[in-house]
Amino acid sequence: MDTQNQVVDRLRATFRSGVTLPVEFRISQLKQLMAMLKDNEEQIVDALHQDLAKPKFEAILAEIDILTNELHYAITNIGSWVQLEYAAKNLATKLDDCFIRREPLGVVLIIAPWNYPLQLLILPMVGAIAAGNCVVIKPSEVSQATDSLVAELIPKYLSKDCYAVVRGGAEETKALLEIRFDHIFYTGCQAVARSVVQAASVYLTPVTLELGGKCPCLIYNQENVAAAAHRLVWSKFFNAGQSCVAPDYVVCSTATRDALLPVIRQVLEKFYGTEPQKSPDLSRIVSPRHWTRLMGLLGKTSGKVVIGGESNQEDKYIAPTVVVDVAEDDALMNEEIFGPILPILTEESVEKGIELVNRKEKPLALYVFSDDSSVVKTVMGKTSSGGFCANDGIIHMALPSLPFGGVGASGWGSYHGRWGFETFSHRRACMLRGWAMERLNGLRYPPYTEEKLTWLRWTTSPKTSCSMM
């Protein structure tokens, strides 16, 4: 078996040969990825069920179909993405070709998490392939079945000289980060992100960070409580709350909370039955360690559990749980929950709710439920987040024409659709000059005179800009 260095060296030699540059090659590899998903759907669903007890419905929707849609979008649009982008010119450059050329970065590294172990591994890879890079992917060792399946399938469908899977745990990842890459794309937690950035700084390697954070959901002036409860419960407890864009906590008035709670109970029973542990539609916590962390948070809260709270360590099960009377400094508010526990905080006005949200780090996503468009606009205008969605949760990330990414502590950079292509591309500024107008060029040569300076400033002035290509 090749060492990590040998793998990267092999891919770098391939990249330098120019194999990945033709658009036809990139499209062929993207089509192979699509074939991989189609041919192995049953195996993928089974692996995801082994790792997270993920229901087939959620596996297909959030792991397979989202990737298929992304691949279709890239294949359809890559021809336009690679076109030269011509720049505006001034009089001094009137006869030159001035354009931006998208070029691949080289050999890039993608490190994925365990919560959506296929989607969050392959989706950034789509952008990297579309941009013409060679790619090393590192699946999460926590989701063991998917890790093993990806390592088996990728070499069968994609060029082994251009794309490679590297497996292992923390030590192997640490060693991998000591190798020079042309870009590192990391999805995961903030603590590990700091280590990734530190390792990348040795080579000044650019980094994209897709992190999490406490995504708030503000509910104000919402008359249709039933619709709000359905959308909130679905987006919060999808994948047992193990989604970086899941609503992490709710902020609403006391009256809204009291109206919402009985409807949430009804919706949970409608979704998962009277015994949620027996429901085939509810995922499990990924590992005993993560189960213990979540139960520790629940044990430390000063809030009151009003729905759920039941758990089973052997089954890695935690019931969909709602906690009220939660203070801003509660244990549940000090870190991203990343599980099926929903705290509800009360602030009587939307202005106070916004102030609470703004006292925390900028989240990856921010949600507002309201019948009043002015409330939606106020929340959108007075907050900052990676993404924003009104009157629903998590659904915004499924649209490939929208950039997906964080801001501040919730991430650097974005991807999905063209945004992924741009993330893995270098925008090279190009100017192609001929030998005409040498007399005009003489204005810049010594000996310098005031007259030359006056004329030169005029030819390069924005007032003499020219749209001719």
Phi, psi and omega in degrees: 000136180293147173285168178301318179297320180294321177299311182294320178298320179296316180293324181292321177297320177297315181300317182294338178285344178087009183301321186276356186287317182299137180299326180299321178294316181300315180297320180298322180287324176295322177293327176294322175298319178297320177296322178301316180294316182293315184291333190239026183303315182296318179294321179295313179300319180295317179297318179293328177289322176298319185283318190228007189053035184290127178299150180304319180303311181290324180297314181290317183295310191260352181242318186264306184292324179296325177288319178299316179296320179297318179295316176303315183297316181293315181298321181291325190254350186301328179300323178279328181297326185274356181295148177296141178253109185282144184256153174294151185232162173251184184298325183292337182244019187304322184265006182264157169268119182236118186205166175253130182244123177279124180233145178295154182280325182139240178255119185245155181243133177239121179248123188249157177268185187260346190285323169233075195292340176265308183304311187282356173265313188274327184299312175295332178296328177301313178296322181292319178292316180301327180279351175096021181270162161270147192226133167253125177248141179238100177290162177284132177287344180292319176270078193297318184294317179291321176305311182294319182293318179299317180298331179280320189276319186305313180294339179283331188251332184248162179299123180292337180278345184249333187223138184218150175252127175245127185250166176137179181260212185298320182293318179293322178293319178300316179295322180297321182289348177278351179271147179283124173241168178267346173195145175238128179244115184238131172242127181165213186267163183293325182298313179290327180302323179298321178293322178297313180297319180297316179294320181293331184294337180301320181255006185056039180283129176294147186228137167251129181242120173250101187249194182243238184123175183268098183281116183274157172230111179265132181235110181216144180053046181249109181275322183276079184294325182297314179296318179299317181295318179299313184289323178293312182297316180298312185288331179283316189260001169302131182057033180055034178076005183269059180229134181293340179253010177295143172303120184273327177204157180250139172239125180202176176284164178299319180296318178295317177302314182293329176283329185283321188303310180296329179287323175300318177302314181296318181293318178299319178292322178296318182286313193239003178081180181284342177235083185304331182297334180269357182285134176283356186257010181241121181290172177248164175291144193292328184207161176302324180296317179290324175299315180297320179298314181295318179292330175295317177298318181294325179288334182271345186294145174267358179283178183249123176284116183249343176221134176076217182099343181289152181205163176213112186295317182298324181271357184054040185254135168227127181294151171305122192234138176237132182237131179244178183056041182267128178275161182296332180260016180295157178303326180288348182254002184268346179206163177297131185287309178057048179190181188276049180235123184241107174278143174241121177253148181247130169222131191286341180233154179296328179297316178292325177296319177296319179299319178298313180299319184285348175281350180255170178298154179295127185275167177290326177216151178225134184239145172223132175249123180194145172277348186260113182297332179291329176293315179301313181293324179294314179296317180296321184282336186251010178230172176222136179201165178298313177225163182221135179218129178259134173065027171190173180227144175062346188291336183296334184284353182273354182265112186291346179275354174260139175290142176242123180175171183261188176214139182063232183289348180267002173147164175236128176086176182210167177207197191086135177055222181298331183295327175290318176302316181292322179301322184260017179242150169261127178270098187270121178281124184235136174228121180251112185253145173261195183254007178284168175060032180296332178296320177294320178298332181298343178298337184266353184272149171294158359286138182284143175222161178297324180296316177300317181297318180299312180294320181294319178296327179290319182290335181257004182290145175302334181291342179252023180297153185223132181273000179294140180270000000 
